[in-house]
């Protein structure tokens, strides 16, 4: 397939992580598709690999470990927040997490990188709300730290509510209490 006069390749790798699998992808101009398992070779740039690892470590440190001192090394002091429900800057994000219930948990799913941009599809559970959030978090990395963030959030639906009959995240539906079954 040709896109104008330019061609490119999309490289995908599937990595197995604890429960389930994580799809890790690097995007270019989609022309050909190449699939490699974690035991195969990776065609990702070192920068994209580094950025994916950085975002996953940053999210785990802040949302799951709640280690705010350690999290400061992952977020720029000049962090720009585009999310409508989070106050400006790194402090706005940290304050949101500090004010969340101790049951808050973040689970990463699909992660895609393109140069200095990373998108993670994940689930926020234990937020003290009746339903989990399914999020696509878009992060711009600059000088080795998270510098800018956008998100798209949806309430996670039950199996009964899903018109497609498929879960929004992973391969299981949450039960009525929001816990994944």
KACOR-V66134 format. One record per helix or strand. SS is the DSSP state (H for helix, E for strand). FROM is the first residue (numbers start at 1). LEN is the number of residues. If there is no record, write none. Layout:
ss->{SS | SS}
from->{FROM | FROM}
len->{LEN | LEN}
This chain:
ss->{E | E | E | E | E | H | H | E | H | E | E | E | E | E | E}
from->{3 | 6 | 9 | 21 | 32 | 46 | 68 | 75 | 89 | 105 | 117 | 133 | 145 | 174 | 180}
len->{1 | 1 | 8 | 6 | 6 | 19 | 4 | 7 | 10 | 10 | 9 | 10 | 11 | 1 | 1}
